[in-house]
Amino acid sequence: MGRLIERLARHKFKVALGVLGLLTVVGIGSVELTSQSWFCNSCHIMNPYYDSWKVGSHKDVECVKCHISPGADNFVAAKLNGLGQVVDDVLHRTSTKPSASVSQFSCTRSGCHAVEKLQKMQIDNGRFKFQHGKHLGAKHLGVEISCGTCHAHVKGAQHFEVSKSVCITCHMIESAPDKIERTAGKEASVIRMVVRENHPQAPDAPAAAPAPEAGAEKRPPNNCTACHEPPAKEFEYRGLKIDHKQFLAEGAACESCHRGVTATPPPIDDGRCLECHTFGVERAMAPHEMHRVHTEGRHKIECFSCHGAVRHGPQVQTASLEQFDCRQCHIDQHAVQRNTYFNISSDDTPSDGPPTVSPMFLTHVDCTGCHTKPRSLHANPDSGAQVRAAGPEACDACHKAGLGAKMIPLWQKTTHEQHAKLTAALEEAESAGGADAAGLREAKRLLNMIRVDGSWGVHNPNYTQKILEQAKNAISKAKETGGKQ
């Protein structure tokens, strides 16, 4: 009996040892298999990235050499993350747009790009010049510049290239002094960006910016010759012969002719955050910290994801002559509608419950998704000007046919009835006297928001209902407060 037990124990040990050996072989084989670049192409969402890699400058470098930083811990973490992606793919949770980052440690690993060589490298291709030594390790607005700050996959055909929008964002634009815009007398979380003006050479140029204080962060230069050399040859433009050497020798500044060479960047608001985040927007950070989180985090966010593509060059000058900035005269023309749709204004957001962002906005539907029907301008129909009006038929492009025709009248009827009821209650409270005046003014402001918005609930049904509820509470509280005085 004892020998039988001993034989069984030896047999179990051999089986366990065999299973362990098999698992080891399978594990090593799996690691080796998944480290091959062709394996990345086994997921269909990776096809365009794999195709661009095959014809790119890094086609002889395996994917894992760039996308997994040196070190055993990084390698193990990447393989575990890859296993999680396999599970997501099986459960159909894989995003159609993969997110990946390349660490500077990967770029500068042994056998790749040596830091010492990069520090001495100077690029001048006739259009622009660049020095790695002045950028690597430098900091600007919380961004520590590394290889991935400038080099990224920004186009399908180019696997890893320099996004010129990054250069322009750092060198040519800055935050406006008043970082918070006021809309209809209320502060909104909107950061305006403006084109930097720092060219004192030209007689008509704006005054130079004050010199930075001692110990202050160095600002990237924004003079033209920091990135471009003037054309060496004389050339003719529309019948005019231009010799840059002559103009510069006489002390003329580039901006005396090339004013407006950078387009005004779009404002940055909380709505931009919701293109990636579905919650947590209320946890705002200081700009420096915001930059650090989004440039040094697990997955880098491209500058233009927040700042937009800032245009720079002669084509912008041409456009500026042909197209005036309508916002210089038409100030906040659609501010109420915009705030209702985005629900970004903190002062207008009901405090109870989470922010009621429009589900249409969360699915990336902009104004043109619903405003599809051209009609003449009511204010001046003889001018020939047209606007795009919204109609229920626009809903049919994405939803079940007839949904818009069914739901829009329902939303608007309910909103109209509640608005009329509360307006009557407000007028009654005002005529009766004794109610708290501040509370009635707040109720009137809320009701006026809905009236000015003009969609009667369609832009954001949930948010509209919350505003109505808040107006109702303001009227009740005003009566109650006034009765106790």
VEXROTOR-789662 format. One line per 5 residues: their letters; for each residue x, y, z of C-alpha. Coordinates in Angstrom, 3 decimals, m for minus. Layout:
<atoms>
A = X Y Z  ... $
</atoms>
This chain:
<atoms>
MGRLI = 0.000 0.000 0.000  2.812 2.360 0.910  4.594 1.672 m2.387  1.390 2.382 m4.304  0.954 5.742 m2.565 $
ERLAR = 4.596 6.559 m3.226  4.212 5.710 m6.941  1.063 7.832 m7.187  2.843 10.748 m5.525  5.771 10.446 m7.947 $
HKFKV = 3.315 10.272 m10.851  1.469 13.425 m9.688  4.777 15.214 m9.250  5.828 14.282 m12.792  2.455 15.436 m14.142 $
ALGVL = 2.688 18.722 m12.269  6.257 19.199 m13.437  5.194 18.450 m17.016  2.285 20.905 m16.819  4.591 23.554 m15.353 $
GLLTV = 7.103 22.965 m18.120  4.383 23.120 m20.754  3.040 26.381 m19.312  6.559 27.802 m19.291  7.106 26.866 m22.927 $
VGIGS = 3.677 28.244 m23.904  4.327 31.434 m21.910  7.718 32.028 m23.495  6.294 31.215 m26.907  3.380 33.612 m26.377 $
VELTS = 5.685 36.414 m25.274  7.913 35.851 m28.278  4.929 35.597 m30.631  3.258 38.775 m29.401  6.548 40.665 m29.652 $
QSWFC = 6.620 40.280 m33.437  5.506 43.329 m35.383  3.283 41.288 m37.717  1.269 40.152 m34.673  0.164 43.780 m34.085 $
NSCHI = m1.523 43.653 m37.488  m3.721 40.722 m36.390  m6.155 43.291 m34.923  m8.037 45.034 m37.733  m7.945 48.387 m35.939 $
MNPYY = m4.158 48.298 m36.244  m4.098 47.799 m40.028  m3.567 51.469 m41.045  m0.916 51.987 m38.365  0.907 48.824 m39.419 $
DSWKV = 0.768 49.832 m43.098  2.232 53.266 m42.363  4.960 51.682 m40.200  5.999 49.355 m43.032  6.837 52.315 m45.287 $
GSHKD = 8.120 54.648 m42.573  11.628 55.467 m41.421  11.294 52.983 m38.516  10.199 50.015 m40.654  13.276 48.025 m39.570 $
VECVK = 12.563 48.600 m35.870  10.185 46.183 m34.113  7.067 47.779 m32.634  7.942 46.687 m29.088  11.267 48.519 m29.276 $
CHISP = 9.407 51.839 m29.397  6.125 51.150 m27.654  7.619 49.327 m24.641  10.151 51.303 m22.624  13.399 49.588 m21.576 $
GADNF = 13.266 47.622 m18.340  11.797 44.298 m17.209  9.028 46.001 m15.224  7.871 47.954 m18.276  7.974 44.786 m20.388 $
VAAKL = 5.858 42.789 m17.923  3.393 45.665 m17.506  3.037 45.961 m21.287  2.372 42.237 m21.705  m0.249 42.267 m18.944 $
NGLGQ = m1.850 45.299 m20.557  m1.832 43.447 m23.872  m3.588 40.509 m22.229  m6.264 42.902 m21.006  m6.646 44.223 m24.548 $
VVDDV = m7.216 40.665 m25.787  m10.027 40.288 m23.235  m11.507 43.622 m24.347  m11.331 42.510 m27.967  m13.111 39.230 m27.207 $
LHRTS = m15.821 41.168 m25.361  m16.066 43.709 m28.216  m14.938 46.570 m25.988  m11.977 47.588 m28.134  m11.900 51.210 m29.237 $
TKPSA = m11.646 51.872 m32.961  m8.917 54.413 m32.256  m6.052 52.854 m30.262  m4.041 55.031 m27.920  m0.297 54.539 m27.626 $
SVSQF = 2.702 56.514 m26.462  6.412 56.326 m27.175  8.649 57.135 m24.220  11.825 59.137 m24.638  13.627 56.221 m22.974 $
SCTRS = 12.643 54.098 m25.991  13.943 56.675 m28.461  17.277 57.024 m26.661  17.814 53.354 m25.798  21.085 51.689 m26.785 $
GCHAV = 21.419 51.319 m30.522  18.856 54.027 m31.320  19.143 57.807 m30.964  22.001 58.948 m28.702  21.213 62.013 m26.594 $
EKLQK = 24.702 63.416 m27.094  24.273 63.285 m30.863  20.792 64.780 m30.722  22.016 67.691 m28.612  24.409 68.685 m31.415 $
MQIDN = 21.990 68.050 m34.284  20.804 71.093 m36.231  18.144 70.884 m38.922  17.722 73.400 m41.738  15.723 72.146 m44.705 $
GRFKF = 15.322 75.527 m46.380  11.850 76.115 m44.935  12.567 75.998 m41.214  15.421 75.341 m38.830  15.462 73.441 m35.576 $
QHGKH = 17.938 72.568 m32.816  17.244 69.565 m30.590  19.649 70.852 m27.959  17.466 73.898 m27.236  14.351 71.777 m26.744 $
LGAKH = 15.235 68.475 m25.064  14.644 68.767 m21.328  13.271 72.307 m21.558  10.009 73.196 m19.824  7.196 75.472 m20.901 $
LGVEI = 3.863 75.925 m19.106  4.280 72.656 m17.243  5.286 70.695 m20.350  8.658 68.962 m20.134  9.709 68.649 m23.757 $
SCGTC = 10.668 65.143 m24.826  10.793 63.324 m28.169  7.076 62.529 m28.084  6.127 66.165 m27.522  6.917 67.002 m31.138 $
HAHVK = 7.018 63.599 m32.845  3.672 61.822 m33.048  1.360 59.830 m35.309  m0.870 62.635 m36.532  m1.651 61.323 m40.018 $
GAQHF = m2.519 57.864 m41.249  0.078 57.906 m44.026  2.903 59.094 m41.749  3.616 56.771 m38.849  5.765 59.090 m36.779 $
EVSKS = 6.309 62.702 m37.809  6.651 66.199 m36.407  3.393 68.032 m35.936  4.072 71.663 m36.844  0.985 72.606 m34.853 $
VCITC = 2.995 71.792 m31.710  5.677 74.310 m32.672  3.083 77.025 m33.305  1.185 76.293 m30.092  4.261 76.870 m27.918 $
HMIES = 5.958 79.636 m29.890  3.114 81.698 m31.294  0.155 81.679 m28.896  m0.470 82.364 m25.224  m3.321 82.719 m22.742 $
APDKI = m5.172 86.016 m22.749  m4.827 88.145 m19.585  m8.526 87.644 m18.817  m8.654 83.867 m18.792  m12.337 83.662 m17.945 $
ERTAG = m14.897 84.931 m20.429  m18.058 86.628 m19.267  m21.220 85.558 m21.030  m24.401 87.556 m20.433  m22.846 88.950 m17.275 $
KEASV = m21.853 85.507 m15.977  m18.404 83.950 m15.803  m17.898 80.810 m17.888  m15.027 78.354 m17.757  m13.502 79.361 m21.087 $
IRMVV = m9.804 80.046 m21.611  m9.103 82.367 m24.505  m5.860 82.030 m26.420  m4.348 84.886 m28.388  m1.508 85.284 m30.857 $
RENHP = 1.658 86.497 m29.156  2.825 89.958 m30.128  6.473 90.556 m29.329  8.034 92.349 m32.284  9.296 95.863 m31.439 $
QAPDA = 11.359 96.359 m34.617  8.631 97.633 m36.952  7.432 101.231 m36.437  3.794 100.115 m36.385  4.357 96.957 m34.370 $
PAAAP = 2.972 96.579 m30.843  5.186 97.341 m27.888  7.542 94.595 m26.785  6.492 92.351 m23.959  8.191 93.164 m20.634 $
APEAG = 11.347 91.256 m19.855  10.766 88.179 m17.658  11.613 88.530 m13.990  14.639 86.766 m12.549  13.951 83.068 m12.080 $
AEKRP = 10.853 83.172 m14.277  10.253 80.493 m16.886  11.885 81.272 m20.227  9.363 81.916 m22.978  9.927 80.294 m26.368 $
PNNCT = 11.063 82.891 m28.916  8.425 84.030 m31.390  10.553 86.104 m33.733  10.439 84.844 m37.327  14.180 84.176 m37.658 $
ACHEP = 14.122 81.754 m34.717  12.523 79.225 m37.071  12.983 80.668 m40.581  15.727 82.413 m42.486  14.584 85.116 m44.940 $
PAKEF = 14.640 84.171 m48.645  18.112 84.741 m50.048  17.018 85.422 m53.639  15.021 88.260 m55.068  11.635 87.204 m56.405 $
EYRGL = 8.573 88.736 m57.979  5.156 88.663 m56.370  2.156 89.998 m58.341  4.354 92.350 m60.317  6.306 93.556 m57.272 $
KIDHK = 10.014 92.689 m56.995  10.965 91.815 m53.439  14.489 91.610 m52.053  14.351 90.625 m48.373  18.013 91.512 m47.835 $
QFLAE = 17.334 95.108 m48.796  14.330 95.454 m46.500  16.096 93.855 m43.539  19.224 95.969 m44.092  17.083 99.077 m43.762 $
GAACE = 15.738 97.838 m40.410  12.336 96.637 m41.559  10.747 93.911 m39.480  9.177 90.791 m40.944  5.875 91.805 m39.342 $
SCHRG = 5.725 95.064 m41.272  4.595 92.972 m44.264  3.701 89.608 m42.743  1.287 90.803 m40.057  m1.449 88.323 m39.159 $
VTATP = 0.568 85.296 m40.194  m0.868 83.223 m37.318  m4.604 82.599 m37.154  m6.501 83.354 m33.958  m6.735 80.055 m32.055 $
PPIDD = m10.142 78.811 m30.913  m11.040 79.161 m27.213  m10.569 76.205 m24.891  m13.628 75.325 m22.821  m14.949 72.442 m20.755 $
GRCLE = m16.816 71.178 m23.794  m13.479 70.197 m25.346  m12.733 68.009 m22.310  m15.947 66.049 m22.833  m14.679 64.813 m26.181 $
CHTFG = m12.520 62.404 m24.141  m13.956 62.505 m20.606  m17.557 61.743 m19.703  m17.148 62.937 m16.128  m14.728 64.738 m13.847 $
VERAM = m14.691 67.992 m15.813  m15.641 69.850 m12.672  m12.263 68.920 m11.170  m10.461 71.723 m12.983  m6.721 72.269 m12.560 $
APHEM = m4.343 75.146 m12.997  m3.056 75.380 m16.606  0.477 74.253 m15.659  m0.853 71.156 m13.894  m3.287 70.463 m16.723 $
HRVHT = m0.388 70.520 m19.191  1.706 68.221 m17.016  m1.040 65.611 m16.608  m1.801 65.506 m20.322  1.816 65.400 m21.514 $
EGRHK = 3.408 63.125 m18.907  0.479 60.826 m18.223  0.060 57.209 m19.252  m1.099 58.239 m22.719  0.044 61.522 m24.198 $
IECFS = m2.604 63.911 m25.488  m1.645 65.818 m28.623  m1.557 69.606 m28.269  m4.127 70.127 m31.020  m6.609 67.851 m29.185 $
CHGAV = m7.220 70.779 m26.823  m5.832 73.806 m28.627  m7.087 72.850 m32.077  m4.954 73.145 m35.189  m3.463 76.631 m35.113 $
RHGPQ = m2.851 77.755 m38.678  0.323 79.657 m39.496  1.757 80.819 m42.783  1.026 82.891 m45.894  m2.273 81.102 m46.483 $
VQTAS = m3.577 82.560 m43.210  m2.667 86.072 m44.353  m4.581 85.551 m47.587  m7.586 84.287 m45.675  m7.438 87.208 m43.258 $
LEQFD = m7.779 89.636 m46.174  m10.765 87.762 m47.582  m12.541 86.843 m44.365  m13.144 89.219 m41.499  m13.611 87.957 m37.970 $
CRQCH = m17.386 88.230 m37.485  m16.937 88.005 m33.708  m15.512 91.523 m33.628  m19.054 92.804 m34.195  m21.316 89.832 m33.467 $
IDQHA = m20.298 89.291 m29.856  m21.696 86.201 m28.095  m24.401 85.871 m30.764  m25.183 82.289 m29.742  m23.731 82.259 m26.228 $
VQRNT = m26.956 81.181 m24.493  m27.617 78.364 m26.961  m24.011 77.249 m26.700  m24.042 77.183 m22.909  m27.360 75.331 m22.875 $
YFNIS = m26.074 72.644 m25.224  m22.687 72.246 m23.538  m23.936 73.130 m20.034  m20.469 74.546 m19.289  m21.342 77.688 m17.365 $
SDDTP = m20.875 76.951 m13.672  m23.139 79.801 m12.587  m26.036 78.483 m14.654  m25.650 74.839 m13.636  m28.124 73.665 m10.971 $
SDGPP = m26.177 72.578 m7.924  m28.218 69.449 m7.231  m27.099 66.368 m9.149  m24.409 65.872 m11.796  m23.915 68.260 m14.748 $
TVSPM = m26.649 67.702 m17.320  m24.592 67.651 m20.478  m26.609 66.991 m23.616  m26.311 63.341 m24.702  m26.159 64.627 m28.282 $
FLTHV = m22.980 66.503 m27.425  m21.470 63.427 m25.769  m21.912 61.609 m29.091  m20.023 64.417 m30.877  m23.004 65.993 m32.656 $
DCTGC = m22.290 69.650 m33.370  m24.693 72.391 m34.483  m24.592 71.307 m38.128  m25.940 67.879 m37.193  m29.420 69.330 m36.572 $
HTKPR = m29.309 72.701 m38.352  m29.494 71.390 m41.900  m32.336 73.341 m43.558  m31.330 76.633 m45.287  m33.714 79.566 m44.948 $
SLHAN = m33.534 83.293 m45.616  m32.498 85.630 m42.846  m35.640 86.998 m41.141  m33.996 90.316 m40.245  m33.054 91.169 m43.835 $
PDSGA = m34.422 88.623 m46.339  m33.592 90.808 m49.369  m29.867 90.544 m48.599  m29.738 86.993 m49.903  m28.136 85.816 m46.655 $
QVRAA = m29.186 82.446 m45.314  m28.950 80.559 m42.046  m29.220 76.860 m41.360  m32.377 76.113 m39.435  m33.070 72.977 m37.429 $
GPEAC = m35.897 70.625 m38.329  m37.240 67.324 m36.979  m36.277 65.549 m40.199  m32.594 65.987 m39.275  m33.079 63.443 m36.462 $
DACHK = m33.906 60.747 m39.022  m30.296 60.707 m40.229  m29.225 58.974 m37.010  m32.419 57.861 m35.228  m35.507 55.883 m36.099 $
AGLGA = m37.551 57.621 m38.778  m40.159 59.927 m37.268  m38.513 60.159 m33.828  m37.811 63.887 m34.173  m41.316 64.664 m35.388 $
KMIPL = m42.657 62.822 m32.343  m40.312 64.006 m29.581  m39.561 67.639 m30.509  m43.195 68.862 m30.249  m43.509 66.981 m26.961 $
WQKTT = m40.400 68.635 m25.479  m41.390 72.071 m26.702  m45.022 71.779 m25.555  m43.976 70.684 m22.066  m41.371 73.451 m21.823 $
HEQHA = m43.779 76.128 m23.098  m46.470 75.097 m20.604  m44.091 75.035 m17.616  m42.445 78.300 m18.672  m45.814 80.056 m19.069 $
KLTAA = m46.987 78.737 m15.685  m43.832 79.917 m13.901  m43.891 83.278 m15.703  m47.449 83.825 m14.476  m46.422 82.831 m10.935 $
LEEAE = m43.479 85.255 m11.109  m45.678 88.132 m12.305  m48.199 87.369 m9.577  m45.490 87.399 m6.899  m44.119 90.709 m8.221 $
SAGGA = m47.543 92.383 m8.290  m48.530 91.073 m4.855  m45.390 92.503 m3.250  m43.647 91.282 m0.133  m41.509 88.670 m1.868 $
DAAGL = m37.712 88.733 m1.769  m36.607 90.850 m4.762  m33.268 89.067 m5.257  m34.993 85.695 m5.460  m37.486 86.968 m8.035 $
REAKR = m34.657 88.428 m10.119  m32.931 85.046 m10.098  m36.125 83.317 m11.231  m36.573 85.872 m14.010  m32.980 85.318 m15.148 $
LLNMI = m33.483 81.564 m15.352  m36.758 81.870 m17.250  m35.157 84.390 m19.579  m32.397 81.893 m20.377  m34.964 79.435 m21.710 $
RVDGS = m36.766 82.124 m23.720  m33.564 83.480 m25.270  m32.285 79.976 m26.049  m35.330 79.603 m28.298  m35.229 75.829 m28.688 $
WGVHN = m37.693 75.315 m25.817  m35.915 72.293 m24.483  m34.591 70.732 m27.686  m30.960 71.830 m27.210  m30.783 70.068 m23.849 $
PNYTQ = m34.060 68.661 m22.450  m32.659 67.520 m19.088  m30.835 70.775 m18.447  m33.928 72.794 m19.434  m36.049 70.876 m16.929 $
KILEQ = m33.479 71.551 m14.213  m33.528 75.266 m14.984  m37.333 75.294 m14.749  m37.187 73.436 m11.452  m34.608 75.900 m10.150 $
AKNAI = m36.788 78.849 m11.219  m39.767 77.289 m9.446  m37.732 76.865 m6.253  m36.445 80.461 m6.530  m40.016 81.814 m6.693 $
SKAKE = m41.157 79.688 m3.748  m38.135 80.657 m1.683  m38.610 84.353 m2.529  m42.205 84.213 m1.294  m41.206 82.343 1.838 $
TGGKQ = m38.289 84.669 2.613  m40.409 87.751 1.994  m43.171 86.473 4.258  m40.767 86.082 7.191  m39.409 89.627 6.941 $
</atoms>
